[in-house]
Amino acid sequence: MTKETDQISLSIIVRTNDAKITVCGEAGADLAELSDPARVQTVNGTPSPNQEGVPEGCQRQEFILPTEGKNRGFLRVKGVMAP
């Protein structure tokens, strides 16, 4: 995870060859927001320009949370596998 100017970003390798698996980012201004599903902000991953070393059937994605001058934010990734 890195904190750059006005954003927090998380880069992970996501499996993309199984429609049963979904991955999304979840963000909040504080930990209380992350514990309340009604207040969690969804952050979609975007393909990273760097796909070096990524296994077949996977993709490196970046999840970015704009902080817009705030001094903190919380970002996590949630994966779900459908039955």
HELIX and SHEET records of a PDB file:
HELIX    1   1 LEU A   31  LEU A   34  1                                   4    
SHEET    1   A 4 THR A   2  GLU A   4  0                                        
SHEET    2   A 4 GLN A   7  ARG A  15 -1                                        
SHEET    3   A 4 CYS A  58  PRO A  66 -1                                        
SHEET    4   A 4 THR A  46  PRO A  47 -1                                        
SHEET    1   B 3 GLN A  41  VAL A  43  0                                        
SHEET    2   B 3 ILE A  21  GLY A  28 -1                                        
SHEET    3   B 3 PHE A  74  MET A  81 -1                                        
END                                                                             
